[in-house]
Amino acid sequence: MTAFSFHPVTPHPLLSPYVAKMWVFESTGRLPAQERKLIVPNTNLKLTLTYRNGITARVGDKAFLQRENELTLTGLIDTPVILDSYEDAQTGTIIIEFNPLGAYRFFRLRYTEVQNEIADLSDLTGGGAETLRSRLAETGDITGKLQLLQDFLIKQLENNAADPIYDHCIHRITATNGLITVTQLEKETGYSARWLHRKFSEHLGTGAKNLAEIVRFKQFYQAYSTGIPPEMVKQYIYEYYYDQSHFLRAFRRFTGTTPTELQNSMNELSTRNYTS
């Protein structure tokens, strides 16, 4: 039977405002073929190092392979992802998840180009990332790899300034659990919906409305992941969705399935990945 472990890591204080979570994932091999390997969107962009074995991912109709000792950036995902180990062997991965305030403070990219994509960091940012990848491959212990990654990010942070209007909008979307509208953001900031969409696309890769939809759904999937009975979850549907059909459309969009089907197929990989 395949065993998994998730080891949370506390980020450096300079990184903590922008890092949703950092953890080390290890497994003894692949999940059994009949098990689902579902990862649901959670608003975070991800920096991933595969230090042992590799991982495969299917994002929508696109397949990705991250080989051993590769360093990748996953853009904002708004569709379900299927993950597994590349080979049926011991696997080790370090994942740093940036909250929506985070990635643009570290990397100057066209974030629309990495939405629903997993890209080699060296291809995106050039020589600095390739040097980092080489040093990570040469460093044998996990503590040393984590130190290298955090030192790199702290250095990157020095080069990119905050965007107060964008940050304000992110805080408002988060504080309202995705219920604030773009019209309300227009009124609060004094900027048009078109301007805000351009700003979100520049820093995140998608618009404010799409992000709010993911944040809204996150409340429900978080409940499913922690084992709260579906009957209790149903009590809150109408606080976030027009009706049950609206909720079910969102559920299928982000998980590829129905609440009942998902409840019957939840496993350690999907729940711990979301809640760790």
Secondary structure, 3 states (H helix, E strand, C coil): CCCEEEEEECCCCCCCCCEEEEEEEEECCCCCCCCCCEECCCCCEEEEEEEECCEEEEECCEEEEECCCCEEEECCCCCCEEEEECCCCCEEEEEEEECCCCHHHCCCCCHHHHCCCEEEHHHHHCHHHHHHHHHHHHCCCHHHHHHHHHHHHHHHHCCCCCCHHHHHHHHHHHHCCCCCCHHHHHHHHCCCHHHHHHHHHHHCCCCHHHHHHHHHHHHHHHHHHCCCCHHHHHCCHHHHCCCHHHHHHHHHHHHCCCHHHHHCCCCHHHHHHHHC
